[in-house]
């Protein structure tokens, strides 16, 4: 799981209805060199309503005296037992009838908001505003102002490196995710021998026998997986019942492009988890400025937020990036009991070209001592194909 490099290395829906030497130096400081994987990812349950049982006794019957009371008592006991048995039976039926579900998007076009260049930052969506956000993010990654300048028909080397490393991270994380969903009972193949890219493939109808100890490494207890995916995204897959579906999936990356990148000052996901009332606080400041155009009010709100966060965490910032990964893909989801295809492609179909939008996040900190620049942490996947609507916390 070590891919090399001096820093931490990468470990990286279903149709929802649901360079120069100077430049090299800069890239090394940002940990986005093409030869070393920099991304330290090392770092629904539907239920059935239980219906009440109809009273099996004729309510018009009038029981008299002690005989009536005894019969009524016996009837109540019988009804209670029947209700308990019926409830147990309904619970079993509900489990058996849990709908086939797997969060996956198999589409040839990215989500609409990507086409509209909406990065879910909550900030103005125009050329100037997007450039400012990109500039701040580059500074957080220890890149130069020149690296932030978007040019037509041209991508900077750091963008290609970042997108390539994100793609590698996505492959490793997807492999671990699928293994966790099926509790280690289904082989997940990761072929890295072709064209220097990975190919993930799985057919959950073919299962291995595993020891009880091996099958315990589920999504909930998989620390390695937790270092790659945010827990909210992992939770999206915890409701999948691997026993009622057959998943056949092959994912082969073709190309990747960095779509958005921006930084959020002051606030991080960890801070919001500790202080839930701060969720959305940064976007509140943005909305206040958009409505009143008052720099004084924005300044006051920013100071208040910094004081609430505390001096220890006030220098932390979050960098968020969207990458579009184009893949050649086969996807099929079957109902295990009926064998019917619920979603996806017919057997024997050729792989289709699809796109996946994968959202990454990293925390940057102030360097200790006299060292310049920012300390860049470990990237983590926080959303895929907007399953969590960008997993916005700020």
C-alpha positions in Angstrom: 0.0 0.0 0.0 3.1 2.2 -0.1 3.4 3.7 -3.5 6.6 5.6 -2.8 7.5 9.2 -2.1 8.6 10.9 1.0 5.1 11.8 2.2 2.2 9.6 3.0 1.1 7.6 0.0 -2.2 6.9 -1.6 -4.3 4.2 -0.3 -7.1 5.4 -2.0 -25.3 5.7 -8.9 -26.6 3.5 -9.8 -28.8 5.8 -11.7 -30.0 7.8 -8.8 -33.6 8.3 -8.3 -32.1 7.9 -5.5 8.8 21.8 -15.8 11.5 23.9 -15.0 13.7 23.3 -11.9 11.9 26.1 -10.1 8.6 24.7 -11.0 9.7 21.3 -9.8 10.7 22.8 -6.5 7.2 24.3 -6.1 5.6 21.0 -7.0 7.7 19.1 -4.5 6.7 21.5 -1.8 3.0 20.9 -2.8 3.6 17.2 -2.8 2.2 16.7 -6.3 5.2 15.2 -8.1 4.3 12.9 -11.0 6.5 10.1 -9.7 5.4 9.9 -6.1 1.8 9.4 -5.0 1.2 12.2 -2.6 -2.3 11.5 -1.4 -2.1 10.2 2.1 -5.4 8.5 2.3 -3.8 6.5 5.1 -6.2 8.6 5.6 -30.5 3.5 3.8 -32.5 0.6 5.5 -35.9 0.5 4.5 -38.4 -1.0 6.8 -41.9 -2.3 6.6 -44.6 -0.9 8.8 -46.0 -3.5 11.2 -49.7 -3.5 10.8 -51.9 -4.0 13.9 -53.8 -7.2 14.0 -57.6 -7.1 13.7 -59.4 -8.1 16.8 -60.4 -11.7 16.2 -63.2 -11.4 18.6 -66.7 -10.1 17.9 -66.9 -6.8 19.7 -70.6 -7.0 19.8 -70.5 -10.1 22.1 -71.2 -9.1 25.7 -69.5 -11.3 28.2 -71.2 -11.7 31.5 -69.9 -11.8 35.1 -66.8 -13.9 35.9 -67.2 -16.2 32.9 -67.1 -13.2 30.7 -64.0 -11.8 32.5 -62.2 -15.1 32.2 -63.0 -15.4 28.5 -61.9 -11.8 28.0 -58.6 -12.4 29.8 -57.9 -15.6 27.8 -58.8 -13.7 24.6 -56.4 -10.9 25.6 -53.6 -13.4 26.2 -54.2 -15.2 22.9 -54.3 -11.8 21.1 -51.0 -10.8 22.7 -49.3 -14.0 21.7 -50.6 -13.7 18.1 -49.5 -10.0 18.0 -46.0 -11.0 19.1 -45.8 -13.8 16.6 -47.2 -11.5 13.8 -44.7 -8.8 14.7 -41.8 -11.3 14.6 -43.1 -12.6 11.3 -43.4 -9.1 9.8 -39.9 -8.2 11.0 -38.5 -11.3 9.2 -40.6 -10.4 6.1 -39.3 -6.8 6.2 -35.7 -8.1 6.3 -36.3 -10.6 3.4 -38.1 -7.9 1.4 -35.4 -5.2 1.8 -35.1 -3.5 -1.6 -32.1 -4.2 -3.7 -29.9 -1.1 -3.4 -26.4 -0.1 -4.3 -25.3 3.6 -4.5 -23.7 3.9 -7.9 -24.0 6.3 -10.8 -23.5 4.9 -14.3 -24.0 7.9 -16.6 -22.2 9.4 -19.6 -22.6 13.0 -18.4 -21.4 14.5 -15.1 -24.0 15.9 -12.6 -25.7 19.0 -13.7 -23.9 21.3 -11.2 -20.6 20.3 -12.8 -21.8 21.4 -16.2 -22.9 24.7 -14.6 -19.5 25.1 -13.0 -21.0 25.1 -9.5 -18.4 24.0 -7.0 -20.8 24.0 -4.0 -18.6 26.6 -2.4 -21.6 28.9 -1.8 -19.6 31.7 -3.4 -20.4 33.6 -6.6 -20.2 31.5 -9.7 -18.4 33.8 -12.2 -14.9 33.8 -13.8 -13.4 36.3 -11.4 -14.7 34.7 -8.3 -13.7 31.2 -9.4 -10.1 32.5 -10.2 -9.8 34.0 -6.7 -10.9 30.7 -5.1 -8.4 28.9 -7.2 -5.6 31.3 -6.3 -6.2 30.9 -2.6 -6.3 27.1 -2.9 -3.0 27.1 -4.8 -1.4 29.2 -2.1 -2.6 26.7 0.5 -0.9 23.9 -1.6 2.3 26.0 -1.7 1.9 26.7 -5.4 2.7 30.0 -7.1 0.2 32.6 -8.4 1.2 31.7 -11.9 0.1 28.1 -11.3 -3.4 29.5 -10.5 -3.9 31.2 -13.8 -6.3 29.3 -16.0 -5.3 29.2 -19.7 -7.4 28.1 -22.6 -6.4 24.7 -24.1 -3.7 24.4 -21.4 -3.4 22.7 -18.0 -0.6 23.3 -15.6 1.6 20.3 -14.7 0.4 20.3 -11.1 -3.2 19.9 -12.3 -2.4 16.8 -14.4 -0.4 15.4 -11.5 -3.2 16.1 -9.0 -5.8 14.6 -11.2 -3.7 11.5 -11.9 -3.0 11.0 -8.2 -6.7 11.4 -7.4 -7.5 8.7 -10.0 -5.0 6.3 -8.4 -6.5 7.1 -5.0 -10.1 6.5 -6.3 -9.1 3.0 -7.6 -7.5 1.9 -4.3 -10.4 3.3 -2.2 -13.0 1.7 -4.5 -11.2 -1.7 -4.2 -11.3 -1.4 -0.4 -14.9 -0.2 -0.3 -16.2 -3.1 -2.4 -14.3 -5.6 -0.3 -15.9 -4.1 2.8 -19.5 -4.1 1.4 -19.3 -7.8 0.6 -17.4 -8.5 3.9 -14.4 -10.1 2.2 -16.5 -12.9 0.8 -16.2 -11.7 -2.8 -12.9 -11.3 -4.6 -12.2 -7.8 -5.9 -9.7 -7.7 -8.7 -7.4 -4.8 -9.2 -5.3 -5.2 -12.4 -2.6 -2.6 -12.5 -0.6 -4.2 -15.3 -2.3 -2.5 -18.3 -1.3 0.9 -19.6 -0.1 1.9 -16.1 -3.7 2.2 -15.0 -5.8 0.1 -12.7 -8.9 -1.9 -13.6 -11.3 -2.8 -10.8 -13.6 -5.7 -11.4 -16.1 -7.6 -9.2 -18.8 -10.3 -9.7 -20.6 -10.8 -6.3 -22.4 -13.9 -7.6 -19.0 -15.6 -7.2 -18.1 -15.9 -3.5 -15.2 -17.3 -1.5 -15.6 -19.1 1.7 -13.9 -17.0 4.5 -13.3 -17.6 8.2 -15.6 -15.7 10.6 -12.6 -13.6 11.7 -11.9 -12.5 8.1 -15.6 -11.5 7.5 -15.5 -9.2 10.6 -13.5 -6.6 8.7 -16.7 -4.8 7.6 -17.3 -1.2 6.7 -17.8 -0.2 10.3 -14.6 -1.6 11.6 -12.3 -1.0 8.6 -9.8 1.7 9.8 -7.9 1.5 6.5 -11.2 2.4 4.6 -11.9 5.1 7.1 -8.6 6.8 6.3 -9.6 7.0 2.7 -13.3 7.8 2.9 -15.2 10.2 5.1 -17.5 8.4 7.4 -20.6 10.0 6.0 -19.8 8.5 2.6 -19.1 5.1 4.1 -22.4 5.2 5.9 -24.1 5.5 2.6 -23.0 1.9 1.8 -23.6 0.4 5.3 -27.3 -0.1 4.5 -26.4 -2.2 1.4 -27.5 -5.8 2.0 -25.0 -7.9 0.1 -27.1 -11.0 0.4 -30.0 -9.8 -1.8 -28.1 -8.5 -4.7 -25.6 -9.6 -7.3 -23.2 -6.8 -8.5 -21.2 -7.1 -11.6 -18.9 -4.1 -12.1 -15.8 -3.3 -14.1 -14.2 0.2 -13.9 -11.4 1.1 -16.2 -10.1 4.8 -16.0 -9.5 6.5 -19.3 -8.6 10.1 -18.3 -9.1 12.6 -15.5 -9.4 16.3 -15.2 -9.4 18.6 -12.2 -12.7 20.5 -12.3 -12.8 22.7 -9.3 -10.5 23.6 -6.4 -11.1 26.1 -3.6 -10.2 26.7 0.0 -12.4 27.3 3.1 -10.7 29.4 5.8 -11.0 28.8 9.5 -13.4 25.9 9.5 -12.8 22.2 9.0 -15.0 19.1 9.1 -13.4 18.0 12.4 -14.3 21.4 14.0 -17.9 21.1 12.9 -18.1 17.6 14.3 -17.0 18.9 17.7 -19.2 22.0 17.4 -22.2 21.1 15.2 -23.8 24.6 15.6 -20.9 25.9 13.4 -22.1 23.9 10.3 -22.8 26.3 7.4 -21.2 29.2 9.3 -18.8 30.2 6.4 -21.6 30.3 3.9 -23.6 32.5 6.3 -20.8 35.0 6.0 -20.9 34.8 2.2 -24.6 35.3 2.1 -24.4 38.3 4.4 -22.0 40.0 2.1 -24.0 39.1 -1.0 -27.1 40.7 0.6 -25.7 43.8 2.4 -22.3 44.4 0.7 -21.0 45.4 4.1 -17.3 44.7 4.8 -17.7 45.8 8.4 -20.4 43.2 9.0 -18.4 40.5 7.3 -15.3 41.4 9.3 -17.3 41.2 12.5 -18.8 37.8 11.6 -15.4 36.5 10.7 -13.9 37.6 14.0 -16.8 36.0 15.9 -16.3 32.7 14.0 -12.5 32.7 14.7 -13.2 33.3 18.4 -15.7 30.5 18.5 -13.3 28.1 16.8 -10.5 29.0 19.1 -6.9 30.1 18.5 -5.5 26.6 18.3 -7.7 25.7 15.3 -8.1 29.2 13.7 -5.1 28.7 11.4 -6.5 25.5 9.9 -8.0 25.6 6.4 -9.8 23.1 4.2 -9.0 22.7 0.5 -11.7 21.0 -1.6 -11.3 19.6 -5.1 -13.6 18.0 -7.7 -12.0 15.7 -10.2 -13.9 14.3 -13.2 -12.7 10.7 -14.0 -13.8 9.3 -17.3 -14.0 5.5 -17.3 -14.8 2.6 -19.5 -17.3 0.7 -17.4 -19.6 -2.3 -17.2 -22.3 -2.1 -14.5 -25.1 -4.5 -13.7 -27.2 -4.9 -10.5 -29.4 -8.0 -10.2 -32.0 -9.1 -7.6 -30.3 -12.2 -6.1 -33.6 -14.0 -5.4 -35.3 -13.4 -8.8 -32.2 -12.9 -11.0 -33.8 -9.9 -12.6 -31.6 -6.9 -13.6 -32.6 -4.0 -11.5 -30.2 -1.5 -13.0 -27.4 -1.4 -15.6 -26.4 -3.5 -18.6 -27.2 -6.8 -20.1 -24.7 -9.6 -20.0 -22.4 -9.5 -23.1 -22.8 -5.8 -23.5 -19.7 -3.7 -24.4 -18.3 -1.4 -21.7 -19.7 2.1 -21.8 -18.0 5.4 -21.3 -19.1 7.0 -18.1 -17.9 9.8 -15.9 -17.5 9.9 -12.1 -17.2 13.1 -10.1 -15.0 12.4 -7.0 -14.7 15.1 -4.4 -11.5 15.3 -2.3 -10.7 17.2 0.8 -7.5 18.1 2.7 -6.7 20.2 5.8 -3.7 22.6 5.7 -2.0 23.9 8.8 0.5 26.6 9.7 4.1 25.4 9.6 6.0 25.4 12.8 9.0 27.5 13.4 10.5 29.5 10.5 9.5 27.1 7.8 7.6 28.9 5.1 4.4 27.8 3.3 1.6 25.6 4.6 1.7 22.0 6.0 -0.6 19.9 3.7 -2.3 17.0 5.4 -3.8 13.8 3.9 -6.4 13.9 1.1 -9.7 12.1 1.7 -12.7 11.3 -0.5 -15.8 13.0 0.9 -18.3 12.4 -1.9 -18.8 10.5 -5.1 -21.1 11.6 -7.9 -22.9 13.9 -5.4 -24.4 11.1 -3.4 -24.1 13.5 -0.5 -24.7 16.7 -2.5 -21.1 17.6 -2.1 -21.0 16.8 1.7 -21.0 20.5 2.5 -20.2 21.3 6.1 -19.0 24.9 5.8 
